[in-house]
Amino acid sequence: MISAEQNDLITRVGPGTPAGQLLRRYWQPVAISDELAGPRPVKPVKLMGQHFVLFRDENGQLGLLDRDCPHRGADLAFGRLEGGGLRCPFHGWLFDAKGNCLETPAEPVGSKLCTRIKQAAYPVVEKSGTIFAYIGEGEPPAFPEFDCFVAPDTHTFAFKGLFECNWLQALEVGIDPAHASYLHRFFEDEDTSESYGKQFRGASADSDLPITKVLREFDLPEINVDSTDYGLRLTTLRKVSDTDTHVRVTNVVFPQAFVIPMSTEMTISQWHVPVDDTHCYWYAIFTSFTGPVDKQQMRDQRLELYELPNYTSRKNKRNDYGYDVNEQLTKTYTGMGEDINVHDQWAVESQGPIQDRTREHLGTTDKGIIAYRRMLVKAIESTQAGEGAPMVIGQEQASAMSGPPSIDGVNEKASEGVGPQAYWLQADRERRLKSTWAAARLGA
């Protein structure tokens, strides 16, 4: 249990707040590339309570500017892409992707006003179908050479979704391995060969054991948490027989991402990005170690639930998340359909816009959340003192990072003394050796 002041410290992220200053030291996803497709690649963006406009100019260069025009404050999200930049429709002032003022057309001939105008602009990069921005001070950190960033574009797929709650409670559901045995419980197992693109529906590696069966029948996991150079590694063990142990390895990448297994062939790297204090987007990059991702199938599956242009869920608090009492009695533990994103959304949104952690009582299975909160508070305090923070890294350190390994499998040699770490290290290596792009990295 924490105090109200501590809860504010770790949840509030607007300009000038301690947690906001910390998160501004990192690259943040602000859009997926699909959002800039079409005839007018311009999009308003709200990030940590600040308003921006994201665009791709006529030459394909990305730009992120403050949304209010520096002339009279009009909304640049309605600007026109022309003349090598974004033009304000109010008086025609034109800005390029770096924030330089190119034209102030109504000013007298010879006016020097344009040379004195500079719109705030922010670094933007595009990786694996996701657009990241840096809105902090100084130089941004380097991107770690994790799988989701180094796999070829053909082997990644990006998507997003809106949660109507604070970013921290949304993130913390991914640091909680125990909840899946209840929140994501299915009463019947389906054909695992039909599970492509669906989380918690396939078979665990090195077995034909459906993960739905593992979660449903073995709901007393042993959870171990280890500190790493990127954040935390969580190893969750479920003894499924006298000889076999189910091993699931998930990761927290500081400050607000996790990397988890989706299936034997894919992992999910997911960020929870504050829109403001009471809304956040999850951004996910799905990475395949086998063949190219069927992006159309993955997109179509997710668009059954999410509505464009804002990626809002069709099942939400206004329609009780699609709750059906008969389904809850016969098919799923929640009665809220088969998409686990809906389950997660209900869980975190039902805690309120900002969870009141003064009323919670943490248990043994919350050890990952406890470890992360300690790391978060320490990083906030370090930032306030002008010191370093985890994952604020240079290129040399970023180039030395890989993975992180994320495994869901059955260790059939547990009774022979093969420990969980030896198992997942070998399972990760074998998966990489079978992958064209990942095997090449092993030899680097």
Contacts in CASP RR format, 6 or more apart in sequence:
PFRMAT RR
TARGET T0000
AUTHOR 0000-0000-0000
METHOD contacts of the structure
MODEL  1
MISAEQNDLITRVGPGTPAGQLLRRYWQPVAISDELAGPRPVKPVKLMGQ
HFVLFRDENGQLGLLDRDCPHRGADLAFGRLEGGGLRCPFHGWLFDAKGN
CLETPAEPVGSKLCTRIKQAAYPVVEKSGTIFAYIGEGEPPAFPEFDCFV
APDTHTFAFKGLFECNWLQALEVGIDPAHASYLHRFFEDEDTSESYGKQF
RGASADSDLPITKVLREFDLPEINVDSTDYGLRLTTLRKVSDTDTHVRVT
NVVFPQAFVIPMSTEMTISQWHVPVDDTHCYWYAIFTSFTGPVDKQQMRD
QRLELYELPNYTSRKNKRNDYGYDVNEQLTKTYTGMGEDINVHDQWAVES
QGPIQDRTREHLGTTDKGIIAYRRMLVKAIESTQAGEGAPMVIGQEQASA
MSGPPSIDGVNEKASEGVGPQAYWLQADRERRLKSTWAAARLGA
1 357 0 8 1.000
1 358 0 8 1.000
1 359 0 8 1.000
1 360 0 8 1.000
1 361 0 8 1.000
1 362 0 8 1.000
2 357 0 8 1.000
2 358 0 8 1.000
2 373 0 8 1.000
3 358 0 8 1.000
4 356 0 8 1.000
4 358 0 8 1.000
6 357 0 8 1.000
6 377 0 8 1.000
7 354 0 8 1.000
7 355 0 8 1.000
7 356 0 8 1.000
7 357 0 8 1.000
7 358 0 8 1.000
9 18 0 8 1.000
9 19 0 8 1.000
9 377 0 8 1.000
9 380 0 8 1.000
10 19 0 8 1.000
10 168 0 8 1.000
10 373 0 8 1.000
10 376 0 8 1.000
10 377 0 8 1.000
10 380 0 8 1.000
11 19 0 8 1.000
11 166 0 8 1.000
11 167 0 8 1.000
11 168 0 8 1.000
11 277 0 8 1.000
11 354 0 8 1.000
11 355 0 8 1.000
12 19 0 8 1.000
12 20 0 8 1.000
12 277 0 8 1.000
13 19 0 8 1.000
13 20 0 8 1.000
13 23 0 8 1.000
13 48 0 8 1.000
13 49 0 8 1.000
13 167 0 8 1.000
13 274 0 8 1.000
13 276 0 8 1.000
13 277 0 8 1.000
14 20 0 8 1.000
14 48 0 8 1.000
14 49 0 8 1.000
14 50 0 8 1.000
14 274 0 8 1.000
14 276 0 8 1.000
14 277 0 8 1.000
15 48 0 8 1.000
15 49 0 8 1.000
15 50 0 8 1.000
18 380 0 8 1.000
18 383 0 8 1.000
18 384 0 8 1.000
19 376 0 8 1.000
19 380 0 8 1.000
20 48 0 8 1.000
21 380 0 8 1.000
21 383 0 8 1.000
21 384 0 8 1.000
22 255 0 8 1.000
22 376 0 8 1.000
22 379 0 8 1.000
22 380 0 8 1.000
22 383 0 8 1.000
22 389 0 8 1.000
23 48 0 8 1.000
23 255 0 8 1.000
23 256 0 8 1.000
23 274 0 8 1.000
24 48 0 8 1.000
24 135 0 8 1.000
24 136 0 8 1.000
24 137 0 8 1.000
25 136 0 8 1.000
25 141 0 8 1.000
25 383 0 8 1.000
25 389 0 8 1.000
25 392 0 8 1.000
26 134 0 8 1.000
26 140 0 8 1.000
26 141 0 8 1.000
26 255 0 8 1.000
26 256 0 8 1.000
26 391 0 8 1.000
26 392 0 8 1.000
27 125 0 8 1.000
27 132 0 8 1.000
27 133 0 8 1.000
27 134 0 8 1.000
27 140 0 8 1.000
27 141 0 8 1.000
27 143 0 8 1.000
28 47 0 8 1.000
28 48 0 8 1.000
28 132 0 8 1.000
28 133 0 8 1.000
28 134 0 8 1.000
28 135 0 8 1.000
28 271 0 8 1.000
28 273 0 8 1.000
29 130 0 8 1.000
29 131 0 8 1.000
29 132 0 8 1.000
29 160 0 8 1.000
29 271 0 8 1.000
29 273 0 8 1.000
29 281 0 8 1.000
29 283 0 8 1.000
30 45 0 8 1.000
30 47 0 8 1.000
30 52 0 8 1.000
30 54 0 8 1.000
30 64 0 8 1.000
30 124 0 8 1.000
30 131 0 8 1.000
30 132 0 8 1.000
30 133 0 8 1.000
30 273 0 8 1.000
31 43 0 8 1.000
31 45 0 8 1.000
31 54 0 8 1.000
31 130 0 8 1.000
31 131 0 8 1.000
32 129 0 8 1.000
32 130 0 8 1.000
32 131 0 8 1.000
32 158 0 8 1.000
32 159 0 8 1.000
32 160 0 8 1.000
32 283 0 8 1.000
33 126 0 8 1.000
33 129 0 8 1.000
33 130 0 8 1.000
33 131 0 8 1.000
33 158 0 8 1.000
34 129 0 8 1.000
34 158 0 8 1.000
34 299 0 8 1.000
35 43 0 8 1.000
35 131 0 8 1.000
35 309 0 8 1.000
36 42 0 8 1.000
36 43 0 8 1.000
36 54 0 8 1.000
36 55 0 8 1.000
36 56 0 8 1.000
36 131 0 8 1.000
40 81 0 8 1.000
41 55 0 8 1.000
41 56 0 8 1.000
41 81 0 8 1.000
42 53 0 8 1.000
42 54 0 8 1.000
42 55 0 8 1.000
42 77 0 8 1.000
42 79 0 8 1.000
42 81 0 8 1.000
42 86 0 8 1.000
43 53 0 8 1.000
43 54 0 8 1.000
43 55 0 8 1.000
43 77 0 8 1.000
44 51 0 8 1.000
44 52 0 8 1.000
44 53 0 8 1.000
44 54 0 8 1.000
44 67 0 8 1.000
44 75 0 8 1.000
44 77 0 8 1.000
45 51 0 8 1.000
45 52 0 8 1.000
45 53 0 8 1.000
45 54 0 8 1.000
45 64 0 8 1.000
45 67 0 8 1.000
45 133 0 8 1.000
46 52 0 8 1.000
46 275 0 8 1.000
46 276 0 8 1.000
47 133 0 8 1.000
47 135 0 8 1.000
47 273 0 8 1.000
47 274 0 8 1.000
47 275 0 8 1.000
48 135 0 8 1.000
48 274 0 8 1.000
48 275 0 8 1.000
48 276 0 8 1.000
49 274 0 8 1.000
49 275 0 8 1.000
49 276 0 8 1.000
49 277 0 8 1.000
50 66 0 8 1.000
50 135 0 8 1.000
51 66 0 8 1.000
51 67 0 8 1.000
51 68 0 8 1.000
52 64 0 8 1.000
52 65 0 8 1.000
52 66 0 8 1.000
52 67 0 8 1.000
52 122 0 8 1.000
52 133 0 8 1.000
52 135 0 8 1.000
53 64 0 8 1.000
53 65 0 8 1.000
53 66 0 8 1.000
53 67 0 8 1.000
53 76 0 8 1.000
53 77 0 8 1.000
53 79 0 8 1.000
53 86 0 8 1.000
54 62 0 8 1.000
54 63 0 8 1.000
54 64 0 8 1.000
54 124 0 8 1.000
54 131 0 8 1.000
54 133 0 8 1.000
55 62 0 8 1.000
55 63 0 8 1.000
55 65 0 8 1.000
55 81 0 8 1.000
55 85 0 8 1.000
55 86 0 8 1.000
55 97 0 8 1.000
56 62 0 8 1.000
56 63 0 8 1.000
57 63 0 8 1.000
57 81 0 8 1.000
57 84 0 8 1.000
57 85 0 8 1.000
57 86 0 8 1.000
57 96 0 8 1.000
57 97 0 8 1.000
58 81 0 8 1.000
58 82 0 8 1.000
58 83 0 8 1.000
58 84 0 8 1.000
58 85 0 8 1.000
59 84 0 8 1.000
61 97 0 8 1.000
62 97 0 8 1.000
62 124 0 8 1.000
62 125 0 8 1.000
62 126 0 8 1.000
62 131 0 8 1.000
63 97 0 8 1.000
63 98 0 8 1.000
63 121 0 8 1.000
63 122 0 8 1.000
63 124 0 8 1.000
64 121 0 8 1.000
64 122 0 8 1.000
64 123 0 8 1.000
64 124 0 8 1.000
64 133 0 8 1.000
64 135 0 8 1.000
65 76 0 8 1.000
65 86 0 8 1.000
65 95 0 8 1.000
65 99 0 8 1.000
65 119 0 8 1.000
65 120 0 8 1.000
65 121 0 8 1.000
65 122 0 8 1.000
66 76 0 8 1.000
66 119 0 8 1.000
66 120 0 8 1.000
67 75 0 8 1.000
67 76 0 8 1.000
67 77 0 8 1.000
68 74 0 8 1.000
68 75 0 8 1.000
68 76 0 8 1.000
69 75 0 8 1.000
69 76 0 8 1.000
69 88 0 8 1.000
69 90 0 8 1.000
69 93 0 8 1.000
69 119 0 8 1.000
70 93 0 8 1.000
70 101 0 8 1.000
70 117 0 8 1.000
70 118 0 8 1.000
70 119 0 8 1.000
71 88 0 8 1.000
71 90 0 8 1.000
71 91 0 8 1.000
71 93 0 8 1.000
71 104 0 8 1.000
71 117 0 8 1.000
72 90 0 8 1.000
72 91 0 8 1.000
74 88 0 8 1.000
74 89 0 8 1.000
74 90 0 8 1.000
76 86 0 8 1.000
76 88 0 8 1.000
76 95 0 8 1.000
78 89 0 8 1.000
79 86 0 8 1.000
79 87 0 8 1.000
79 88 0 8 1.000
79 89 0 8 1.000
80 86 0 8 1.000
80 87 0 8 1.000
80 89 0 8 1.000
81 87 0 8 1.000
82 94 0 8 1.000
83 94 0 8 1.000
83 102 0 8 1.000
84 94 0 8 1.000
84 96 0 8 1.000
84 102 0 8 1.000
85 94 0 8 1.000
85 95 0 8 1.000
85 96 0 8 1.000
85 97 0 8 1.000
85 102 0 8 1.000
86 94 0 8 1.000
86 95 0 8 1.000
86 96 0 8 1.000
87 93 0 8 1.000
87 94 0 8 1.000
87 95 0 8 1.000
87 103 0 8 1.000
88 94 0 8 1.000
88 95 0 8 1.000
91 104 0 8 1.000
91 105 0 8 1.000
91 106 0 8 1.000
92 103 0 8 1.000
92 104 0 8 1.000
92 105 0 8 1.000
92 106 0 8 1.000
93 101 0 8 1.000
93 103 0 8 1.000
93 104 0 8 1.000
93 105 0 8 1.000
93 117 0 8 1.000
94 101 0 8 1.000
94 102 0 8 1.000
94 103 0 8 1.000
94 105 0 8 1.000
95 101 0 8 1.000
95 102 0 8 1.000
95 119 0 8 1.000
96 102 0 8 1.000
97 121 0 8 1.000
97 124 0 8 1.000
98 121 0 8 1.000
99 118 0 8 1.000
99 119 0 8 1.000
99 120 0 8 1.000
99 121 0 8 1.000
100 118 0 8 1.000
100 119 0 8 1.000
101 114 0 8 1.000
101 115 0 8 1.000
101 117 0 8 1.000
101 118 0 8 1.000
101 119 0 8 1.000
102 114 0 8 1.000
103 114 0 8 1.000
104 111 0 8 1.000
104 113 0 8 1.000
104 114 0 8 1.000
104 117 0 8 1.000
107 113 0 8 1.000
107 114 0 8 1.000
122 133 0 8 1.000
122 134 0 8 1.000
122 135 0 8 1.000
122 136 0 8 1.000
123 133 0 8 1.000
123 134 0 8 1.000
123 140 0 8 1.000
124 131 0 8 1.000
124 132 0 8 1.000
124 133 0 8 1.000
124 134 0 8 1.000
125 131 0 8 1.000
125 132 0 8 1.000
125 143 0 8 1.000
126 132 0 8 1.000
127 143 0 8 1.000
127 149 0 8 1.000
128 148 0 8 1.000
128 149 0 8 1.000
128 151 0 8 1.000
128 153 0 8 1.000
128 156 0 8 1.000
128 158 0 8 1.000
128 285 0 8 1.000
128 287 0 8 1.000
129 153 0 8 1.000
129 156 0 8 1.000
129 158 0 8 1.000
129 285 0 8 1.000
130 158 0 8 1.000
130 283 0 8 1.000
130 285 0 8 1.000
134 140 0 8 1.000
141 391 0 8 1.000
141 392 0 8 1.000
141 393 0 8 1.000
141 394 0 8 1.000
141 398 0 8 1.000
142 393 0 8 1.000
142 394 0 8 1.000
142 395 0 8 1.000
142 397 0 8 1.000
142 398 0 8 1.000
142 399 0 8 1.000
143 149 0 8 1.000
143 398 0 8 1.000
144 230 0 8 1.000
144 253 0 8 1.000
144 391 0 8 1.000
144 393 0 8 1.000
144 398 0 8 1.000
144 401 0 8 1.000
145 398 0 8 1.000
145 399 0 8 1.000
145 400 0 8 1.000
145 401 0 8 1.000
145 402 0 8 1.000
146 253 0 8 1.000
146 259 0 8 1.000
146 269 0 8 1.000
146 401 0 8 1.000
146 402 0 8 1.000
146 403 0 8 1.000
146 404 0 8 1.000
147 267 0 8 1.000
147 269 0 8 1.000
147 287 0 8 1.000
147 289 0 8 1.000
147 402 0 8 1.000
147 403 0 8 1.000
147 438 0 8 1.000
148 156 0 8 1.000
148 259 0 8 1.000
148 267 0 8 1.000
148 269 0 8 1.000
148 285 0 8 1.000
148 287 0 8 1.000
150 437 0 8 1.000
150 441 0 8 1.000
151 287 0 8 1.000
151 288 0 8 1.000
151 437 0 8 1.000
151 438 0 8 1.000
152 437 0 8 1.000
154 291 0 8 1.000
154 292 0 8 1.000
154 293 0 8 1.000
155 287 0 8 1.000
155 288 0 8 1.000
155 289 0 8 1.000
155 291 0 8 1.000
155 292 0 8 1.000
155 293 0 8 1.000
155 437 0 8 1.000
156 285 0 8 1.000
156 286 0 8 1.000
156 287 0 8 1.000
156 288 0 8 1.000
156 293 0 8 1.000
157 285 0 8 1.000
157 286 0 8 1.000
157 293 0 8 1.000
157 295 0 8 1.000
157 298 0 8 1.000
157 299 0 8 1.000
158 283 0 8 1.000
158 284 0 8 1.000
158 285 0 8 1.000
158 286 0 8 1.000
159 283 0 8 1.000
159 284 0 8 1.000
159 286 0 8 1.000
159 298 0 8 1.000
159 299 0 8 1.000
159 302 0 8 1.000
159 306 0 8 1.000
159 311 0 8 1.000
160 281 0 8 1.000
160 282 0 8 1.000
160 283 0 8 1.000
160 284 0 8 1.000
160 311 0 8 1.000
161 281 0 8 1.000
161 282 0 8 1.000
161 283 0 8 1.000
161 306 0 8 1.000
161 311 0 8 1.000
161 312 0 8 1.000
161 313 0 8 1.000
161 341 0 8 1.000
162 275 0 8 1.000
162 279 0 8 1.000
162 280 0 8 1.000
162 281 0 8 1.000
162 310 0 8 1.000
162 311 0 8 1.000
162 312 0 8 1.000
162 313 0 8 1.000
163 170 0 8 1.000
163 272 0 8 1.000
163 279 0 8 1.000
163 280 0 8 1.000
163 281 0 8 1.000
163 282 0 8 1.000
163 345 0 8 1.000
163 348 0 8 1.000
163 349 0 8 1.000
164 278 0 8 1.000
164 279 0 8 1.000
164 316 0 8 1.000
164 317 0 8 1.000
164 349 0 8 1.000
164 353 0 8 1.000
165 278 0 8 1.000
165 279 0 8 1.000
165 280 0 8 1.000
165 348 0 8 1.000
165 349 0 8 1.000
165 351 0 8 1.000
165 352 0 8 1.000
165 353 0 8 1.000
165 354 0 8 1.000
165 355 0 8 1.000
166 274 0 8 1.000
166 277 0 8 1.000
166 278 0 8 1.000
166 280 0 8 1.000
166 353 0 8 1.000
166 354 0 8 1.000
166 355 0 8 1.000
167 256 0 8 1.000
167 272 0 8 1.000
167 273 0 8 1.000
167 274 0 8 1.000
167 280 0 8 1.000
168 272 0 8 1.000
168 355 0 8 1.000
169 348 0 8 1.000
169 351 0 8 1.000
169 352 0 8 1.000
169 354 0 8 1.000
169 355 0 8 1.000
170 272 0 8 1.000
170 280 0 8 1.000
170 282 0 8 1.000
170 344 0 8 1.000
170 348 0 8 1.000
171 256 0 8 1.000
171 258 0 8 1.000
171 272 0 8 1.000
172 348 0 8 1.000
172 369 0 8 1.000
172 372 0 8 1.000
173 179 0 8 1.000
173 344 0 8 1.000
173 347 0 8 1.000
173 348 0 8 1.000
174 250 0 8 1.000
174 258 0 8 1.000
174 260 0 8 1.000
175 232 0 8 1.000
175 234 0 8 1.000
175 252 0 8 1.000
175 258 0 8 1.000
175 368 0 8 1.000
175 369 0 8 1.000
175 372 0 8 1.000
176 365 0 8 1.000
176 366 0 8 1.000
176 368 0 8 1.000
176 369 0 8 1.000
177 221 0 8 1.000
177 223 0 8 1.000
177 234 0 8 1.000
177 236 0 8 1.000
177 248 0 8 1.000
177 250 0 8 1.000
177 365 0 8 1.000
178 219 0 8 1.000
178 221 0 8 1.000
178 223 0 8 1.000
178 236 0 8 1.000
178 365 0 8 1.000
179 347 0 8 1.000
180 200 0 8 1.000
180 215 0 8 1.000
181 215 0 8 1.000
181 216 0 8 1.000
181 218 0 8 1.000
181 219 0 8 1.000
181 221 0 8 1.000
182 219 0 8 1.000
182 333 0 8 1.000
183 333 0 8 1.000
183 334 0 8 1.000
183 340 0 8 1.000
183 343 0 8 1.000
183 344 0 8 1.000
183 347 0 8 1.000
184 200 0 8 1.000
184 215 0 8 1.000
184 333 0 8 1.000
184 340 0 8 1.000
184 343 0 8 1.000
185 212 0 8 1.000
185 215 0 8 1.000
185 216 0 8 1.000
185 332 0 8 1.000
185 333 0 8 1.000
186 200 0 8 1.000
186 201 0 8 1.000
186 212 0 8 1.000
186 216 0 8 1.000
186 331 0 8 1.000
186 332 0 8 1.000
186 333 0 8 1.000
186 338 0 8 1.000
187 216 0 8 1.000
187 330 0 8 1.000
187 331 0 8 1.000
187 332 0 8 1.000
187 333 0 8 1.000
188 212 0 8 1.000
188 331 0 8 1.000
189 210 0 8 1.000
189 212 0 8 1.000
189 213 0 8 1.000
190 201 0 8 1.000
190 210 0 8 1.000
190 212 0 8 1.000
192 201 0 8 1.000
192 202 0 8 1.000
192 203 0 8 1.000
192 208 0 8 1.000
192 210 0 8 1.000
195 201 0 8 1.000
195 202 0 8 1.000
195 203 0 8 1.000
195 263 0 8 1.000
196 263 0 8 1.000
196 294 0 8 1.000
196 297 0 8 1.000
197 262 0 8 1.000
197 263 0 8 1.000
197 266 0 8 1.000
197 286 0 8 1.000
197 297 0 8 1.000
197 298 0 8 1.000
197 301 0 8 1.000
198 301 0 8 1.000
198 338 0 8 1.000
199 262 0 8 1.000
199 263 0 8 1.000
199 268 0 8 1.000
199 340 0 8 1.000
200 211 0 8 1.000
200 212 0 8 1.000
200 215 0 8 1.000
200 340 0 8 1.000
201 210 0 8 1.000
201 211 0 8 1.000
201 212 0 8 1.000
202 210 0 8 1.000
202 211 0 8 1.000
202 212 0 8 1.000
202 263 0 8 1.000
202 264 0 8 1.000
203 209 0 8 1.000
203 210 0 8 1.000
203 211 0 8 1.000
203 264 0 8 1.000
204 210 0 8 1.000
204 211 0 8 1.000
204 214 0 8 1.000
204 246 0 8 1.000
204 264 0 8 1.000
204 408 0 8 1.000
204 409 0 8 1.000
204 410 0 8 1.000
205 264 0 8 1.000
205 407 0 8 1.000
205 408 0 8 1.000
205 409 0 8 1.000
205 410 0 8 1.000
205 427 0 8 1.000
205 431 0 8 1.000
206 409 0 8 1.000
206 410 0 8 1.000
206 411 0 8 1.000
206 412 0 8 1.000
206 427 0 8 1.000
207 244 0 8 1.000
207 409 0 8 1.000
207 410 0 8 1.000
207 412 0 8 1.000
209 240 0 8 1.000
209 246 0 8 1.000
209 410 0 8 1.000
211 408 0 8 1.000
214 238 0 8 1.000
214 240 0 8 1.000
214 246 0 8 1.000
217 240 0 8 1.000
218 238 0 8 1.000
218 239 0 8 1.000
218 240 0 8 1.000
218 246 0 8 1.000
220 238 0 8 1.000
221 236 0 8 1.000
221 237 0 8 1.000
221 238 0 8 1.000
221 365 0 8 1.000
222 236 0 8 1.000
222 237 0 8 1.000
222 238 0 8 1.000
223 234 0 8 1.000
223 235 0 8 1.000
223 236 0 8 1.000
223 237 0 8 1.000
223 364 0 8 1.000
223 365 0 8 1.000
223 367 0 8 1.000
223 368 0 8 1.000
224 234 0 8 1.000
224 235 0 8 1.000
224 236 0 8 1.000
224 237 0 8 1.000
224 420 0 8 1.000
225 232 0 8 1.000
225 233 0 8 1.000
225 234 0 8 1.000
225 367 0 8 1.000
225 368 0 8 1.000
225 371 0 8 1.000
226 232 0 8 1.000
226 233 0 8 1.000
226 235 0 8 1.000
227 371 0 8 1.000
228 251 0 8 1.000
228 404 0 8 1.000
229 397 0 8 1.000
229 401 0 8 1.000
230 251 0 8 1.000
230 253 0 8 1.000
230 254 0 8 1.000
230 390 0 8 1.000
230 391 0 8 1.000
230 401 0 8 1.000
230 404 0 8 1.000
231 251 0 8 1.000
231 252 0 8 1.000
231 253 0 8 1.000
231 254 0 8 1.000
231 375 0 8 1.000
231 390 0 8 1.000
231 391 0 8 1.000
232 251 0 8 1.000
232 252 0 8 1.000
232 254 0 8 1.000
232 368 0 8 1.000
232 371 0 8 1.000
232 372 0 8 1.000
232 375 0 8 1.000
233 249 0 8 1.000
233 250 0 8 1.000
233 251 0 8 1.000
233 252 0 8 1.000
233 404 0 8 1.000
234 249 0 8 1.000
234 250 0 8 1.000
234 251 0 8 1.000
234 252 0 8 1.000
234 368 0 8 1.000
235 247 0 8 1.000
235 248 0 8 1.000
235 249 0 8 1.000
235 420 0 8 1.000
235 421 0 8 1.000
235 424 0 8 1.000
236 247 0 8 1.000
236 248 0 8 1.000
236 249 0 8 1.000
236 250 0 8 1.000
237 245 0 8 1.000
237 246 0 8 1.000
237 247 0 8 1.000
237 248 0 8 1.000
237 420 0 8 1.000
238 245 0 8 1.000
238 246 0 8 1.000
238 248 0 8 1.000
239 245 0 8 1.000
239 246 0 8 1.000
239 414 0 8 1.000
240 246 0 8 1.000
240 410 0 8 1.000
242 415 0 8 1.000
243 412 0 8 1.000
243 414 0 8 1.000
243 415 0 8 1.000
244 410 0 8 1.000
244 411 0 8 1.000
244 412 0 8 1.000
244 414 0 8 1.000
244 415 0 8 1.000
245 410 0 8 1.000
245 411 0 8 1.000
245 414 0 8 1.000
245 420 0 8 1.000
246 408 0 8 1.000
246 409 0 8 1.000
246 410 0 8 1.000
246 411 0 8 1.000
247 407 0 8 1.000
247 408 0 8 1.000
247 409 0 8 1.000
247 410 0 8 1.000
247 411 0 8 1.000
247 420 0 8 1.000
247 423 0 8 1.000
247 424 0 8 1.000
247 427 0 8 1.000
248 261 0 8 1.000
248 407 0 8 1.000
248 408 0 8 1.000
248 409 0 8 1.000
249 261 0 8 1.000
249 405 0 8 1.000
249 406 0 8 1.000
249 407 0 8 1.000
249 408 0 8 1.000
249 424 0 8 1.000
250 258 0 8 1.000
250 259 0 8 1.000
250 260 0 8 1.000
250 261 0 8 1.000
250 406 0 8 1.000
251 258 0 8 1.000
251 259 0 8 1.000
251 260 0 8 1.000
251 404 0 8 1.000
251 405 0 8 1.000
251 406 0 8 1.000
252 258 0 8 1.000
252 368 0 8 1.000
252 372 0 8 1.000
253 259 0 8 1.000
253 269 0 8 1.000
253 391 0 8 1.000
253 404 0 8 1.000
254 375 0 8 1.000
254 379 0 8 1.000
254 389 0 8 1.000
254 390 0 8 1.000
254 391 0 8 1.000
255 376 0 8 1.000
255 379 0 8 1.000
255 389 0 8 1.000
255 390 0 8 1.000
255 391 0 8 1.000
256 271 0 8 1.000
256 272 0 8 1.000
256 273 0 8 1.000
257 269 0 8 1.000
257 270 0 8 1.000
257 271 0 8 1.000
257 272 0 8 1.000
258 269 0 8 1.000
258 270 0 8 1.000
259 267 0 8 1.000
259 268 0 8 1.000
259 269 0 8 1.000
259 270 0 8 1.000
259 403 0 8 1.000
259 404 0 8 1.000
259 406 0 8 1.000
260 267 0 8 1.000
260 268 0 8 1.000
260 270 0 8 1.000
260 406 0 8 1.000
261 267 0 8 1.000
261 268 0 8 1.000
261 406 0 8 1.000
261 407 0 8 1.000
261 408 0 8 1.000
262 268 0 8 1.000
262 286 0 8 1.000
263 408 0 8 1.000
264 408 0 8 1.000
264 409 0 8 1.000
264 431 0 8 1.000
265 288 0 8 1.000
265 289 0 8 1.000
265 290 0 8 1.000
265 291 0 8 1.000
266 286 0 8 1.000
266 287 0 8 1.000
266 288 0 8 1.000
266 289 0 8 1.000
266 293 0 8 1.000
267 286 0 8 1.000
267 287 0 8 1.000
267 289 0 8 1.000
267 406 0 8 1.000
268 284 0 8 1.000
268 285 0 8 1.000
268 286 0 8 1.000
268 287 0 8 1.000
269 284 0 8 1.000
269 285 0 8 1.000
269 287 0 8 1.000
270 282 0 8 1.000
270 283 0 8 1.000
270 284 0 8 1.000
270 285 0 8 1.000
271 282 0 8 1.000
271 283 0 8 1.000
271 284 0 8 1.000
272 280 0 8 1.000
272 281 0 8 1.000
272 282 0 8 1.000
273 280 0 8 1.000
273 281 0 8 1.000
273 282 0 8 1.000
273 283 0 8 1.000
274 280 0 8 1.000
275 281 0 8 1.000
277 353 0 8 1.000
277 354 0 8 1.000
278 353 0 8 1.000
278 354 0 8 1.000
281 311 0 8 1.000
286 293 0 8 1.000
286 298 0 8 1.000
289 431 0 8 1.000
289 432 0 8 1.000
289 434 0 8 1.000
289 435 0 8 1.000
289 438 0 8 1.000
290 434 0 8 1.000
290 435 0 8 1.000
305 313 0 8 1.000
305 314 0 8 1.000
305 315 0 8 1.000
305 339 0 8 1.000
305 341 0 8 1.000
305 342 0 8 1.000
306 312 0 8 1.000
306 313 0 8 1.000
306 314 0 8 1.000
307 313 0 8 1.000
307 314 0 8 1.000
313 341 0 8 1.000
313 342 0 8 1.000
313 345 0 8 1.000
315 321 0 8 1.000
315 322 0 8 1.000
315 336 0 8 1.000
315 337 0 8 1.000
315 339 0 8 1.000
315 342 0 8 1.000
315 345 0 8 1.000
316 345 0 8 1.000
316 349 0 8 1.000
317 349 0 8 1.000
321 334 0 8 1.000
321 336 0 8 1.000
321 342 0 8 1.000
321 345 0 8 1.000
321 346 0 8 1.000
322 335 0 8 1.000
322 336 0 8 1.000
322 337 0 8 1.000
322 342 0 8 1.000
323 334 0 8 1.000
323 335 0 8 1.000
323 336 0 8 1.000
324 335 0 8 1.000
324 336 0 8 1.000
324 337 0 8 1.000
325 335 0 8 1.000
327 335 0 8 1.000
327 336 0 8 1.000
327 337 0 8 1.000
328 334 0 8 1.000
328 335 0 8 1.000
331 337 0 8 1.000
332 338 0 8 1.000
334 342 0 8 1.000
334 343 0 8 1.000
334 346 0 8 1.000
336 342 0 8 1.000
336 343 0 8 1.000
336 346 0 8 1.000
362 369 0 8 1.000
362 370 0 8 1.000
375 390 0 8 1.000
379 389 0 8 1.000
379 390 0 8 1.000
382 388 0 8 1.000
382 389 0 8 1.000
383 389 0 8 1.000
393 401 0 8 1.000
402 441 0 8 1.000
405 424 0 8 1.000
405 425 0 8 1.000
405 428 0 8 1.000
407 424 0 8 1.000
407 427 0 8 1.000
407 428 0 8 1.000
407 431 0 8 1.000
409 427 0 8 1.000
411 418 0 8 1.000
411 419 0 8 1.000
411 420 0 8 1.000
411 423 0 8 1.000
413 423 0 8 1.000
414 420 0 8 1.000
414 423 0 8 1.000
429 442 0 8 1.000
431 438 0 8 1.000
432 438 0 8 1.000
432 439 0 8 1.000
432 441 0 8 1.000
432 442 0 8 1.000
433 439 0 8 1.000
433 442 0 8 1.000
END
